[in-house]
Amino acid sequence: MSDPSFSLSRRQWLRTTGLGLGATVALPGLLPAHEATRVLGGVSYRELLARLEQDATTARRLAGPVRLMYNENPFGMSPRAKDAVMAGWTEHTWYEPPIRQQVRETFAAHVGVPPEYVLVTQGSSEVLATAALAYGVDGGEMVVPHPTFEDLPRYASTLKATVHKIPLDDRMDHDFYAMDARIGSNTKLVFVCNPNNPTATLHDDRTLRDFVTTACKRAPVVVDEAYYDFVDVPGHRSMVDLVTKGESIIVSRTASKIHGLAGLRVGFAVARPDIIERLSQYKTGDPNVFGLHAMNASLRDTEYQAFVKQKNREGRTLLLDSLRAAGRKATASQGNFVFFHAGKPAADMQRYFLRQGFMVGRAFPPYTDWCRVSIGTPDEMKAFVSVLPGAFA
């Protein structure tokens, strides 16, 4: 963001959006106070969620250019999660708070495994870091698609592991045939991301299962399911059931996406107990108590999850339809972001959209003329698509 063209002051932003410095709207951190007032006033939870959309849109607009670059949840954590954070404040002084085991048990029940199959981590990035350490600390080789979420291959590279990056196929899916051919006697770990980031593509369930069950006989397979909760394809299944069948598979999940807890750092590994024990040896710490309380409540808040998924679907459909109308190619997104062919450098797209009040994703080589856009609130996406045609002028 050192490029002068990226400079947009908060005062300029308030002017362009029509919000004066005296605007009476809450910053994101103050939204819980509004929500508490509404609950005390007898507003139903359904009504509260309906109002949350406008609150989030207004607060994000006041905070500056709209963040559509990191695949964040624009609505933040659920109101019930915020209540849980406040209710659990006494445990922040404890080294071993009871909530640590409680959230492990809650998540285990959520995905249908015994608690000993779950490791609670500081975000899903720690799952990938501990996997790299546990299986790559002595060198060896790892097989990963390219491009994909970069944490595991980056960690592995720092450990002097040889990382084989296998290009995506012509449909921007994992090339499972090429990945399978690369797995050898010195392969320590295989990585799959489904839906994939940055392409947002979802793999055919049967093809993925065939690959994973074959590959894990030769090396443990990490399956990153960070965007699992946004998938709309009927019959789509997690790989968790393969874990319970005893396969050498590590499923990674996060609280950062549909649960809106990116800043509180909570994630999960689901694997056989012996693999969980191995990963545990490389943990660097524990999630903070506030994040744990928030996640424990959010896992039970299925109404909020459904709300976020529906709003994401609305925004995603609006963007995909607008791209189609503009004649632009886009992948069939199953995440909370869209990846489309811009026909010009991603940096040019960043500069254009920033002038319009939006921050979008960086370049993802080799797709340097493609653009990744996270899904904001429906109102934000309406504003975004209104300026979209100008990006292709």
Secondary structure, DSSP 8 states (H G I E B T S, - for coil): --SGGG---HHHHHHHHT--TT-----GGGHHHHHHHHHHTT--HHHHHHHHHHHHHHHHHHHSSEEESS---TT-S-HHHHHHHHHTGGGGG-SS-THHHHHHHHHHHHHTS-GGGEEEESSHHHHHHHHHHHHHTT--EEEEEESS--HHHHHHHHTT-EEEEEE--TTSS--HHHHHHH--TTEEEEEEESS-TTT-----HHHHHHHHHHHTTTS-EEEE-TTGGG---TT---SHHHHHTT-SEEEEEESSSTT--GGG--EEEE--HHHHHHHHTT------HHHHHHHHHHHH-HHHHHHHHHHHHHHHHHHHHHHHHTT--B----SSEEEEE-SS-HHHHHHHHHHTTEEE---BTTBTTEEEEE---HHHHHHHHHHGGGGG-
